[in-house]
Every structure is written in structure tokens, then in C-alpha cells.
Amino acid sequence: MFDAMKQVLPAHRAHPRQFEDFKLVYPVLSRRSGGISIGLNMNPDRKCSFNCIYCQVDRSSMPVNAWFDLAVAENELRAMLDMVESGALGKLSQFREVPEELLQLKDVALSGDGEPTLLPGFAEAVEMVARVKPTGVKLLLITDAAGLDRAEVKRGLATMDAHDGEIWAKLDAGTEEYFKLIDRTSMPFARILKNLAECAKVHPIVIQSMFMKVYGHGPSAEEIGAYSDRLLEILAANGSIKQVQIGTVARAPMATINGRPAWHSVTALSDAELDAIRDCVRHRTCLPTESYYGGHGPENRG
């Protein structure tokens, strides 16, 4: 049997948010989900609270489709679910070499070209997905945590709780300085930390963290220590963290740094460097912590 935990396939590296003539829905082979994830692009306008140096969204041109239409999203989601169920998805060129066991639908993910919690009709979009998706398929929210305190978002999270919902929230730093370097936002780091802690009190969360080399240097041991302390603070506030996912860049970033493409300055950590961070976090926090490599080695080892 194919061991999904020990190989990275070409389809793992390709996560385009444009699929055929679909406007808002796209399929990806997800390493973290362990199968097919159907993405729902909640931000075709590319609106985001952060401007991360590792961002995969090309903001050098105007978006072709800048409006989220709930009816279009529902029709496309139903069509995509039919493609997965019928096996038609696995016959497409990008999925043809994927082992059959990895073509199982694992989740519908609220994500896309920006921050999904910024969508004005967030709760309505969640309700639509909850109604349409098959029972037992997860409803994921992939978020930078900036909007978790919005009343609209809290209504959507309550719906998620009743429909196999799970929150994957970003935390890329342990200090304000490193947060500003990596996530490049005017939003205070303290607000992100508060949102994570408050959300985790009500909904168990998965923490997703991206570490990399910037100008040839990865995060310092002190930064990883501070990052671990932030996780411990969430736990101390009676928050629940289901897992910590430690990743590095797997595709060339599309952001710019001082007018130059970020890929000149932002590169992946080696497997050993990523594992060292994972092991430190495991030791300091005792949380389930996994590695997701840059596409050149196995993942989830140890």
C-alpha cells in the first residue's frame, strides 16, 4: 500500500485556485488532510489582513473575478462533489498518478486568495457548505486568526461545531518583531494571540506555523522558545490545541520584499532544521506536533 506519510507527489506541490471554468471552487491533494480537499475561495478579491513574505497569491495584477457569489459557490461545490464521488476527478491529468486511497474526499476548506473571515457573509457561506457537504467530511476554516473575534465569524464557527468543523489557525512567530517580519501586518501581535486564546477556549484548534530562511537565516532558538511560550499561554488560558503543524515553504512565494520577488530571499528550511523545531516544540509544550517539509523529503516522521 502507498504510504502517504513518506512521499510528496507532484500534486501535493500544485495548489492552483483556478480549476477549469470554476470561479470559486478548486480541488487540491492535501498532505495535511491526507487526501482530497475541496477549496472554497472566499476571497477572490484577494483581500487579506496580512501580507506574508511567503504568500502564494500573485497580487501583481487585478483579480479576474473579484466577487464572492454564494449561489455560484454552491453550484460549483455540488459539481465538484459529484466529480469526486463519480471518480471523474481522479481521471484528470493532475490527479491521474495519485494513488486511489489518496483520492478520498477529506474536507471542504474555507480558504482561498485572502483571509476568509473577512467575507461579509461568512456565516451564510459556512451554512451553505454545512448543508451541501457529505456527512463526516470535515468543514475546515484556514485562517490567520485576525477575524476570529468578529460576531459574524463567531456565528459561523457555531455552525461549524455542529458539522464536523475544524479551525486551522496561523501562528508564525513568538515575538512581535518576528511577527512583523514574517506576516507584515499593522495588526498588533497581541490581538492575534488574544483571538487564538479566546477561540481555543470554545473550539479546539489546530495551529499552523510556517518557518523558513529569510536572507539565509532561519528563526533563532530564542524565537522558537518564545513561540513555544505563546502556545503554552493558550493552554494556560484553558484553550485547547489539537495539533501543531510545523511547515516550511514548498513553492516559490509570490510576494515581494523591497520591490524584489520574495523567492530571492525566502527559502525552505532543510528537513533536519524543521525537525529540530518540531522536537523543540514537542518537548516544551507536550503537544502533538508534526513536520511538513518543503517538498523534497518525507513528512510527518518521528
Wavefront OBJ file of the C-alpha trace (Angstrom):
o trace
v 0.000 0.000 0.000
v 1.175 3.519 -0.764
v 2.475 5.272 2.334
v 1.125 8.826 2.047
v 3.179 9.893 5.020
v 6.517 9.201 3.306
v 6.187 10.674 -0.168
v 5.470 14.062 -1.640
v 3.761 13.817 -5.007
v 3.743 16.474 -7.762
v 0.047 17.020 -6.995
v 0.997 17.904 -3.401
v 3.084 20.798 -4.696
v 0.419 22.185 -7.049
v -2.381 24.070 -5.286
v -3.841 26.333 -8.004
v -7.030 28.135 -7.060
v -8.206 28.161 -10.673
v -9.785 24.918 -11.859
v -11.234 24.544 -15.357
v -14.130 27.014 -15.690
v -14.899 27.097 -11.957
v -14.741 30.537 -10.373
v -14.698 29.809 -6.632
v -14.154 26.091 -6.041
v -10.972 24.079 -6.638
v -9.592 20.640 -5.654
v -6.169 20.009 -4.120
v -4.286 16.952 -2.917
v -3.550 17.937 0.662
v -0.669 16.479 2.662
v -2.136 17.739 5.928
v -5.584 16.322 5.207
v -4.256 13.074 3.774
v -6.418 13.157 0.658
v -8.564 15.447 -1.466
v -9.509 18.825 -0.051
v -12.067 20.944 -1.886
v -11.148 24.584 -1.503
v -13.708 27.365 -1.450
v -12.128 30.683 -2.436
v -13.832 33.103 -0.060
v -11.601 35.984 -1.196
v -11.483 36.214 -4.985
v -10.865 39.939 -4.338
v -7.553 38.886 -2.639
v -8.417 40.850 0.480
v -6.239 39.819 3.404
v -5.272 41.058 6.859
v -1.633 40.010 6.384
v 0.987 40.430 3.653
v 3.119 37.376 4.479
v 6.540 37.175 2.882
v 5.834 33.576 1.868
v 2.383 34.259 0.344
v 1.431 32.119 -2.664
v -1.050 34.656 -4.075
v 0.073 36.750 -7.038
v -1.083 40.296 -6.318
v 0.803 41.877 -9.216
v -2.370 42.090 -11.329
v -6.048 42.785 -10.786
v -8.189 39.716 -9.984
v -10.333 38.466 -12.863
v -13.232 37.579 -10.575
v -13.404 39.837 -7.524
v -16.832 38.944 -6.145
v -17.895 36.020 -3.967
v -21.293 34.821 -5.169
v -22.882 32.354 -2.748
v -25.145 30.792 -5.398
v -22.200 30.227 -7.755
v -20.187 28.754 -4.886
v -22.985 26.293 -4.050
v -23.448 25.173 -7.660
v -19.704 24.672 -8.102
v -19.346 22.829 -4.809
v -22.122 20.423 -5.773
v -20.488 19.841 -9.157
v -17.096 19.214 -7.547
v -18.574 16.778 -5.045
v -20.127 14.887 -7.973
v -16.725 14.728 -9.690
v -15.110 13.262 -6.595
v -17.905 10.747 -5.972
v -18.029 9.571 -9.595
v -14.254 9.187 -9.878
v -14.051 11.785 -12.649
v -11.602 13.891 -10.619
v -9.036 11.078 -10.498
v -9.056 10.831 -14.295
v -7.835 14.397 -14.751
v -4.180 14.792 -15.705
v -3.105 16.433 -12.405
v -4.563 13.565 -10.346
v -4.008 10.611 -12.692
v -0.846 9.415 -10.930
v -2.294 9.804 -7.436
v -2.901 6.507 -5.606
v -6.585 5.677 -5.247
v -6.536 5.831 -1.447
v -5.450 9.483 -1.634
v -8.369 10.418 -3.879
v -10.814 10.165 -0.982
v -12.536 13.401 -0.034
v -11.346 14.536 3.404
v -12.657 18.071 3.775
v -14.118 21.235 2.326
v -11.808 24.108 3.223
v -12.758 27.757 3.581
v -9.620 29.475 2.327
v -8.536 30.975 -0.994
v -6.751 34.138 -2.110
v -7.032 36.040 1.176
v -8.448 35.799 4.683
v -11.851 34.024 4.658
v -13.073 35.583 7.906
v -13.118 38.980 6.149
v -16.027 37.887 3.949
v -19.114 39.940 4.991
v -21.383 36.916 4.529
v -19.074 34.469 6.279
v -21.794 32.813 8.393
v -24.035 32.278 5.350
v -21.152 30.679 3.423
v -20.499 28.307 6.321
v -24.173 27.377 6.483
v -24.183 26.597 2.749
v -21.159 24.305 2.984
v -22.573 22.574 6.074
v -25.789 21.886 4.174
v -24.146 20.646 0.967
v -21.114 18.632 2.074
v -21.416 14.899 2.838
v -21.793 13.902 6.472
v -18.459 13.000 8.018
v -16.427 15.215 5.682
v -14.678 17.929 7.668
v -15.525 21.589 7.251
v -12.204 23.399 7.646
v -11.509 27.055 8.261
v -7.947 28.052 7.346
v -7.379 31.436 8.954
v -4.761 33.950 10.059
v -6.857 34.437 13.238
v -7.275 38.184 12.685
v -11.060 37.947 12.294
v -11.889 35.321 14.880
v -13.300 37.998 17.187
v -15.910 39.193 14.671
v -19.534 38.453 15.630
v -20.244 37.250 12.081
v -17.377 34.780 12.302
v -18.449 33.504 15.716
v -21.871 32.684 14.262
v -20.194 30.716 11.504
v -17.964 28.867 13.960
v -21.019 27.795 15.948
v -22.424 26.236 12.752
v -19.097 24.536 12.092
v -19.177 22.944 15.544
v -22.331 21.053 14.567
v -20.996 19.919 11.182
v -17.560 18.321 11.657
v -15.878 21.709 11.776
v -12.213 22.298 12.483
v -10.192 25.514 12.723
v -6.645 25.667 11.357
v -5.193 28.930 12.634
v -1.899 30.554 11.738
v 0.827 31.388 14.254
v 4.196 32.109 12.641
v 6.091 33.788 15.461
v 6.733 34.044 19.150
v 7.687 37.716 19.282
v 6.220 40.925 17.914
v 9.403 41.654 15.936
v 9.424 38.322 14.138
v 5.661 38.506 13.582
v 6.112 41.827 11.780
v 8.976 40.410 9.695
v 7.086 37.330 8.526
v 3.414 38.337 8.438
v 3.898 42.039 7.612
v 0.720 43.499 9.072
v -0.230 46.577 11.056
v -2.360 44.395 13.316
v -0.887 44.037 16.824
v 0.526 40.624 17.637
v -1.320 40.813 20.957
v -4.671 40.820 19.137
v -3.771 37.661 17.206
v -2.702 35.930 20.404
v -5.883 37.015 22.188
v -8.054 35.788 19.307
v -6.306 32.425 19.315
v -6.682 32.028 23.074
v -10.334 33.085 23.152
v -11.234 30.880 20.185
v -9.394 27.874 21.620
v -11.474 28.122 24.809
v -14.598 27.368 22.770
v -13.310 25.411 19.765
v -10.276 23.074 19.824
v -7.884 24.443 17.203
v -5.036 23.253 15.023
v -2.078 25.636 14.918
v -0.404 26.009 11.524
v 3.044 27.581 11.532
v 5.380 28.401 8.660
v 9.102 28.715 9.324
v 11.709 29.490 6.688
v 15.039 31.065 5.951
v 14.961 34.803 5.341
v 18.155 36.064 3.740
v 19.676 32.689 4.554
v 18.749 32.612 8.239
v 16.026 30.577 9.920
v 14.307 31.518 13.182
v 16.634 31.644 16.181
v 16.446 29.229 19.095
v 15.189 32.148 21.197
v 12.371 32.795 18.707
v 11.280 29.148 18.763
v 11.400 29.240 22.554
v 9.158 32.324 22.554
v 6.849 30.652 20.016
v 6.529 27.638 22.325
v 5.736 30.001 25.196
v 2.875 31.525 23.175
v 1.398 28.041 22.712
v 1.725 27.387 26.435
v -0.085 30.669 27.153
v -3.036 29.499 25.047
v -3.147 26.287 27.066
v -2.816 28.198 30.344
v -5.876 30.266 29.352
v -7.864 26.997 29.166
v -7.531 26.826 25.397
v -7.418 23.506 23.540
v -4.835 22.850 20.805
v -5.436 19.607 18.901
v -2.190 19.658 16.943
v 0.684 21.903 15.891
v 1.677 21.716 12.229
v 5.228 22.920 11.587
v 5.857 23.610 7.902
v 8.242 25.363 5.571
v 7.872 26.819 2.082
v 7.134 24.181 -0.570
v 6.514 26.513 -3.522
v 8.093 29.763 -4.661
v 6.493 32.706 -2.818
v 4.709 35.300 -4.960
v 5.175 38.188 -2.513
v 7.725 40.989 -2.908
v 10.329 42.267 -0.453
v 11.635 45.778 -1.069
v 10.460 45.592 -4.664
v 12.091 42.242 -5.397
v 10.395 38.830 -5.691
v 10.396 37.144 -2.282
v 11.845 33.919 -3.680
v 15.204 35.715 -3.868
v 15.168 35.978 -0.068
v 12.737 33.363 1.291
v 13.771 29.710 1.099
v 12.837 26.417 2.731
v 14.366 25.009 5.858
v 16.013 21.616 5.498
v 14.248 18.538 6.854
v 16.702 18.427 9.763
v 16.151 22.096 10.614
v 12.391 21.654 10.544
v 12.597 18.526 12.678
v 14.699 20.376 15.237
v 11.945 22.996 15.574
v 9.303 20.272 15.791
v 11.222 18.438 18.500
v 11.763 21.627 20.496
v 8.049 22.472 20.370
v 7.088 18.926 21.340
v 9.487 18.981 24.273
v 8.471 22.438 25.517
v 4.694 22.062 25.104
v 3.976 18.299 25.077
v 1.561 18.997 22.189
v 1.145 16.680 19.179
v 3.476 18.326 16.671
v 4.193 17.253 13.082
v 6.600 18.351 10.350
v 5.579 19.259 6.791
v 8.637 19.565 4.602
v 9.477 21.659 1.588
v 8.612 19.058 -0.991
v 11.982 17.286 -1.187
v 11.655 14.768 1.633
v 9.245 12.677 3.701
v 6.795 14.284 6.059
v 5.343 13.501 9.456
v 8.316 11.472 10.596
v 9.162 10.795 14.215
l 1 2 3 4 5 6 7 8 9 10 11 12 13 14 15 16 17 18 19 20 21 22 23 24 25 26 27 28 29 30 31 32 33 34 35 36 37 38 39 40 41 42 43 44 45 46 47 48 49 50 51 52 53 54 55 56 57 58 59 60 61 62 63 64 65 66 67 68 69 70 71 72 73 74 75 76 77 78 79 80 81 82 83 84 85 86 87 88 89 90 91 92 93 94 95 96 97 98 99 100 101 102 103 104 105 106 107 108 109 110 111 112 113 114 115 116 117 118 119 120 121 122 123 124 125 126 127 128 129 130 131 132 133 134 135 136 137 138 139 140 141 142 143 144 145 146 147 148 149 150 151 152 153 154 155 156 157 158 159 160 161 162 163 164 165 166 167 168 169 170 171 172 173 174 175 176 177 178 179 180 181 182 183 184 185 186 187 188 189 190 191 192 193 194 195 196 197 198 199 200 201 202 203 204 205 206 207 208 209 210 211 212 213 214 215 216 217 218 219 220 221 222 223 224 225 226 227 228 229 230 231 232 233 234 235 236 237 238 239 240 241 242 243 244 245 246 247 248 249 250 251 252 253 254 255 256 257 258 259 260 261 262 263 264 265 266 267 268 269 270 271 272 273 274 275 276 277 278 279 280 281 282 283 284 285 286 287 288 289 290 291 292 293 294 295 296 297 298 299 300 301 302
